[in-house]
Amino acid sequence: MNITLVVSDLSASGAGRWGDAVRPFLLTKALQSLGHRIKIVGFNDGESVVRSTPELPIEEIDSGIYPKFFQSAKAMLRSLKADKDCDLVYAYKLKPSSYGLALLHRFSSKRPVFLDIDDWELSWHGGDDFRYRPAPRQLYRDLFKSESALRNPDDPFYLQQMERFVPKADHVTTHNAFLQNRFGGTYIPNGKDVCLFNPENYDPEASRDRFNLNGFRTLMFPGAPRPYKGVEDLLTALDILDEPDLRVVIVGGSPYDEYDQQLTERWGRWIIKLPRTPYGQMPEIISAAHAVVVPQQDNPATKAQFPLKLTDGMAMAKPILATRVGDVPEILGDAGYLVDSNSPQQLADGIRTLFNEFETAQAKGKQARQRCVEQYSIEAMAKTLREILPQ
C-alpha cells in the first residue's frame, strides 16, 4: 500500500525533536517492514530538522496561526489530493491540523482514514474539566487580537470539539490502555528498534569514559525534563540519600522552556547534563548508565503517555526504577523496580535497594531486554498493524 502519514507538527519542538524515536517515525518503520510505502506530510512553523529521503519522502508545509493557517491547510489538502496513488491516510494526533484535515480530504477522495492517538491533548488544559464559555468581549479578543487563543489552530477549544469525531475514523490506534479505554481502537504500544538498542554492541565502561561519567553511579533520565515527569522527586531523593557519588544524567534538556535550568539552579550538585544527541547515538549514551529512572508523577498527562525512555532502558538491559503510573507497571512487569509516584522517599529507598543488590538488578535488566524484544519492538508493532490494515 501507499500510505500518507499526516503530522501536525514536524518542528524541533514537535515530532522532529527526537528524530526516529517518536511515534510517527516508529509507525513508519513498522509499516515499511511490512512492505508498505510511506510518505509524511506535516506542518512546520520553525526550524526544519527532519530529512526527506527517497526511502521516506517528507513534505513540510509552512504553518502559523489563523488567518495564515487557512493557506497552510489549503496547501495540505492540495498535497493530499495530488497524491493519486495514496491508498490510506494515517493521521497522527487527534488535532484539527492532522486528523481534521484528513477527514476533510476523505470527503472528496473517499480514501480511508486511520487515526493514531498518542496523547490526550486536553490533559494539558484541564481534561474533562476544560470549559470555554467566554463573554462576548472576550470572544472578540480571542478571535481577532494578535496571538489570541482561538487563532491557534490547535487551541483546546478546537481539540475538545475534535474528540466528537473520533468515531468517524475508519480505524483508531492508541499506544496505551488509558487512551484505548477513552477512545477505543487497537492498542499498539511504541516499539523500540532492538537491533539499534542492543547492549551487546557497547562497552559500558568505555561509554562512561567517553562521556566523563567515570567515578559516579549514574541514574539516567534520557528525556526532556517537565514538571510532571518527576525529576524533582528524583533529585529530592538524592538529597535524602546524600551519597556524593550519585548523579542524575539528563540528556538533551527541555526544548520547550527553561525548566532544566531551574532544576540546575536548585540541584546542580546532583546533575550532569549531556547535550542533545542524534537518535542513533542514544544507545551508546544509555549504555553508560548504571540504571535508568522513570519517576513519572500521577496525573492525566502521564497516564496518557508511553514513556519512551522506559523502553530505551529495557532494550539496553539496564536496571530500571520507575513509578506506578499509567501503563508503566504493565510494560515493566517484574523486570525492574517499582515505587509509588510523588514519593521521593520511596525513590530513595528504591535507589538504595537497586545498588545494594546490583547483580540482581542487572539480571532484571536482562529480563527487561527480553520483554522489550517480545512485546515492545518495531516487529511487535508491525505484527499488530498487519492485522488491522485493509487487505
GIJO-V970103 format. One record per pair of residues at least 6 apart in sequence whose C-alpha atoms are under 8 Angstrom apart, sorted by the first residue. I is the first residue (numbers start at 1). GAP is how many residues later the second one is. D is the distance in whole Angstrom. If there is no record, write none. Layout:
# GIJO-V970103
{{I;GAP;D} {I;GAP;D}}
This chain:
# GIJO-V970103
{{1;34;8} {1;35;5} {1;36;6} {1;85;8} {1;86;6} {1;87;8} {2;34;6} {2;35;5} {2;36;6} {2;37;8} {2;83;7} {2;84;5} {2;85;5} {2;86;7} {3;33;7} {3;34;6} {3;35;5} {3;36;6} {3;83;6} {3;84;6} {3;85;5} {3;86;6} {3;87;7} {4;34;6} {4;35;5} {4;36;6} {4;37;7} {4;82;7} {4;84;6} {4;85;5} {4;86;6} {5;19;8} {5;33;7} {5;34;6} {5;35;5} {5;36;6} {5;84;6} {5;85;5} {5;86;6} {5;87;7} {6;34;6} {6;35;5} {6;36;6} {6;83;7} {6;84;6} {6;85;5} {6;86;6} {6;92;6} {6;93;8} {6;96;7} {7;8;8} {7;17;8} {7;33;7} {7;34;6} {7;35;4} {7;36;7} {7;84;7} {7;85;5} {7;86;7} {7;90;8} {7;91;6} {8;34;6} {8;35;6} {8;84;7} {8;85;7} {8;87;7} {8;89;5} {8;90;5} {9;6;6} {9;7;8} {9;33;6} {9;34;5} {9;35;6} {10;6;5} {10;32;6} {10;33;6} {10;34;5} {10;38;8} {10;39;8} {10;40;7} {10;50;7} {11;6;7} {11;32;8} {11;33;5} {11;34;7} {11;35;6} {11;36;6} {11;37;6} {11;38;7} {11;39;8} {12;34;7} {12;35;6} {12;36;7} {12;37;6} {12;243;8} {13;242;6} {13;243;7} {15;7;6} {15;8;8} {15;9;7} {16;6;8} {16;33;6} {16;34;6} {17;32;8} {17;238;8} {18;260;7} {18;261;6} {19;6;8} {19;31;7} {19;259;7} {19;260;6} {20;6;7} {20;259;6} {21;258;7} {21;287;8} {23;95;8} {23;167;7} {24;68;7} {26;164;7} {26;165;7} {26;166;8} {26;352;7} {27;354;8} {28;10;7} {29;349;7} {30;348;5} {30;349;7} {30;351;6} {30;352;5} {30;355;8} {31;6;8} {31;7;8} {31;351;6} {31;354;7} {32;6;7} {33;346;8} {33;349;7} {34;348;7} {34;352;7} {38;18;6} {38;19;7} {39;17;6} {39;18;5} {39;19;6} {39;20;8} {40;16;7} {40;17;6} {40;18;5} {40;19;6} {41;17;6} {41;18;5} {41;19;6} {41;20;8} {41;35;8} {42;16;8} {42;17;6} {42;18;5} {42;19;6} {42;34;8} {42;56;8} {43;17;6} {43;18;5} {43;19;6} {43;20;6} {43;29;8} {44;16;6} {44;17;6} {44;18;5} {44;19;6} {45;17;6} {45;18;5} {45;19;6} {50;8;8} {51;7;7} {52;6;5} {52;7;7} {61;11;7} {61;14;7} {61;15;7} {62;10;6} {63;6;6} {63;9;6} {64;8;8} {64;88;8} {65;82;8} {65;86;5} {65;87;5} {65;88;6} {66;85;5} {66;86;6} {66;87;7} {67;84;7} {69;84;7} {73;24;8} {73;28;7} {76;25;8} {77;24;7} {77;28;6} {80;25;7} {81;24;7} {81;28;7} {86;25;8} {87;24;6} {87;25;7} {88;23;6} {88;24;5} {88;25;6} {88;26;8} {89;13;7} {89;22;7} {89;23;6} {89;24;5} {89;25;6} {90;12;8} {90;23;6} {90;24;5} {90;25;6} {90;26;7} {91;7;6} {91;8;5} {91;11;6} {91;22;7} {91;23;6} {91;24;5} {91;25;6} {92;6;6} {92;7;7} {92;23;6} {92;24;5} {92;25;7} {92;26;8} {93;6;7} {93;22;7} {93;23;6} {93;24;5} {93;25;6} {93;26;7} {94;6;8} {94;21;7} {94;22;7} {94;23;6} {94;27;7} {94;65;7} {94;68;7} {94;69;7} {94;72;8} {95;59;6} {95;63;8} {95;64;6} {95;67;7} {96;57;7} {96;58;6} {96;62;7} {96;63;7} {96;66;7} {97;56;7} {97;57;7} {99;16;7} {100;62;7} {102;11;7} {103;10;7} {103;66;8} {106;6;7} {106;7;7} {112;57;8} {112;58;6} {113;56;6} {113;57;5} {113;58;7} {114;55;6} {114;56;6} {114;57;5} {114;58;6} {114;59;8} {115;51;8} {115;54;6} {115;55;8} {115;56;6} {115;57;5} {115;58;6} {116;56;6} {116;57;5} {116;58;6} {117;55;7} {117;56;6} {117;57;5} {117;58;7} {117;62;7} {118;56;6} {118;57;6} {118;58;8} {118;61;8} {118;186;7} {118;187;7} {118;188;8} {119;60;8} {119;182;8} {119;185;6} {119;186;6} {120;59;7} {120;181;7} {120;184;6} {121;35;8} {121;38;7} {122;6;7} {122;8;8} {122;34;6} {122;37;7} {122;38;7} {123;177;6} {123;178;5} {124;177;7} {125;31;7} {127;173;7} {131;26;8} {132;25;6} {141;7;7} {142;6;5} {142;7;5} {142;8;5} {142;9;7} {143;6;7} {143;7;5} {143;8;6} {144;7;8} {149;6;6} {150;7;8} {166;6;8} {166;17;7} {171;14;7} {172;11;8} {172;12;7} {172;13;5} {172;14;6} {173;7;8} {173;12;5} {173;13;5} {173;14;6} {173;15;6} {174;6;6} {174;11;7} {174;12;6} {174;13;5} {174;14;6} {174;15;7} {175;12;6} {175;13;5} {175;14;4} {175;15;6} {175;130;8} {175;131;7} {176;11;6} {176;12;7} {176;13;6} {176;128;7} {176;129;7} {176;130;6} {176;151;6} {177;10;7} {177;149;8} {177;150;7} {178;125;6} {178;126;6} {178;148;7} {178;149;8} {179;125;6} {180;6;7} {180;7;6} {188;193;6} {188;196;7} {188;197;8} {189;117;8} {189;187;7} {189;192;7} {190;116;7} {190;118;7} {190;186;6} {190;187;7} {190;188;8} {190;191;7} {191;185;5} {191;186;4} {191;187;4} {191;188;7} {191;189;7} {191;190;6} {192;119;7} {192;120;7} {192;123;7} {192;180;8} {192;184;6} {192;185;4} {192;186;5} {193;184;6} {193;185;6} {194;121;6} {194;178;8} {194;179;6} {194;183;6} {194;184;8} {196;84;7} {196;87;7} {197;86;5} {197;115;7} {197;118;6} {197;119;6} {198;85;7} {198;117;6} {198;118;6} {199;84;8} {199;88;7} {199;116;8} {199;117;5} {199;118;7} {202;82;6} {202;85;7} {203;84;7} {204;83;5} {204;84;5} {204;85;7} {205;9;8} {205;83;7} {206;82;8} {207;77;6} {207;78;7} {207;80;7} {207;81;5} {208;6;6} {208;80;5} {208;81;8} {211;74;8} {211;77;8} {213;75;8} {215;30;7} {216;29;5} {216;30;6} {216;31;6} {217;28;6} {217;29;5} {217;30;6} {217;72;8} {217;73;6} {218;28;6} {218;29;5} {218;30;6} {218;31;7} {218;70;8} {218;71;5} {218;72;5} {218;73;7} {219;27;8} {219;28;6} {219;29;5} {219;30;6} {219;70;6} {219;71;6} {219;72;5} {219;73;6} {219;74;6} {220;28;6} {220;29;5} {220;30;6} {220;66;7} {220;69;6} {220;70;8} {220;71;6} {220;72;5} {220;73;6} {221;27;7} {221;28;6} {221;29;5} {221;30;7} {221;71;6} {221;72;6} {221;73;7} {221;88;7} {222;27;8} {222;28;6} {222;29;5} {222;30;8} {222;64;8} {222;87;6} {223;27;7} {223;28;6} {223;29;7} {223;30;7} {223;86;6} {224;26;8} {224;27;7} {224;28;7} {224;29;5} {224;30;5} {224;31;7} {225;6;7} {225;25;8} {225;28;6} {225;29;6} {225;34;7} {225;35;6} {226;28;7} {226;33;7} {226;34;8} {227;32;8} {228;68;6} {228;69;5} {228;70;8} {228;71;7} {228;73;8} {228;74;7} {229;65;8} {229;66;6} {229;67;4} {229;68;6} {229;73;8} {230;64;8} {230;65;5} {230;66;5} {230;67;5} {230;112;7} {231;64;7} {231;65;8} {232;31;7} {233;62;7} {233;109;7} {233;110;7} {233;111;5} {233;114;8} {234;61;7} {234;110;6} {234;113;7} {234;114;8} {235;13;8} {235;32;7} {235;35;7} {236;108;6} {237;107;5} {237;108;6} {237;110;6} {237;111;5} {238;8;7} {238;32;7} {238;110;7} {240;105;7} {240;108;7} {241;107;6} {246;24;7} {247;23;5} {247;24;6} {247;25;7} {248;22;6} {248;23;5} {248;24;6} {249;22;6} {249;23;5} {249;24;6} {249;25;7} {250;21;7} {250;22;6} {250;23;5} {250;24;6} {251;22;6} {251;23;5} {251;24;6} {251;25;6} {251;26;8} {252;21;7} {252;22;6} {252;23;5} {252;24;4} {252;25;7} {253;7;6} {253;20;7} {253;22;7} {253;23;7} {254;6;6} {264;7;7} {283;29;8} {283;33;7} {286;6;8} {286;26;8} {286;27;7} {286;30;7} {287;29;7} {287;31;8} {289;29;8} {290;28;7} {290;29;7} {291;22;8} {291;27;6} {291;28;5} {291;29;6} {291;30;7} {292;17;8} {292;18;8} {292;21;6} {292;26;6} {292;27;6} {292;28;5} {292;29;6} {293;17;8} {293;27;6} {293;28;5} {293;29;6} {294;13;8} {294;15;7} {294;16;6} {294;26;8} {294;27;6} {294;28;4} {294;29;7} {295;26;8} {295;27;5} {295;28;5} {295;46;7} {295;52;8} {296;6;7} {296;26;7} {296;27;6} {296;29;7} {296;45;7} {297;26;8} {297;28;7} {297;44;5} {297;45;6} {298;27;6} {298;28;8} {298;43;6} {298;44;7} {302;23;7} {302;24;7} {303;22;6} {303;23;4} {303;24;7} {304;22;7} {305;21;8} {306;21;7} {306;22;8} {307;21;8} {310;10;8} {311;61;7} {311;65;7} {313;6;7} {313;7;7} {314;6;7} {314;51;7} {314;52;8} {314;54;5} {314;55;5} {314;57;8} {314;58;6} {315;53;7} {315;54;5} {315;55;8} {315;57;6} {315;58;7} {316;49;8} {316;53;6} {317;45;7} {317;47;8} {317;48;4} {317;49;5} {317;50;7} {317;51;6} {317;52;5} {318;44;7} {318;46;8} {318;47;5} {318;48;7} {318;50;8} {318;51;8} {319;17;6} {319;18;8} {319;35;8} {319;42;5} {319;43;6} {319;44;8} {319;45;6} {319;46;5} {320;15;8} {320;16;5} {320;17;6} {320;41;8} {320;45;7} {321;15;6} {321;16;5} {321;17;6} {321;18;8} {321;26;8} {321;29;7} {321;30;7} {322;6;7} {322;14;8} {322;15;6} {322;16;5} {322;17;6} {323;6;8} {323;15;5} {323;16;5} {323;17;5} {323;18;5} {324;14;6} {324;15;6} {324;16;5} {324;17;6} {325;16;7} {329;9;7} {332;36;7} {332;39;8} {334;30;8} {335;29;5} {335;30;7} {335;32;6} {335;33;5} {336;25;7} {336;28;6} {336;29;7} {336;32;7} {337;13;7} {337;17;8} {338;12;8} {339;7;6} {339;8;7} {339;11;7} {340;6;7} {354;7;6} {355;6;8} {374;6;7}}
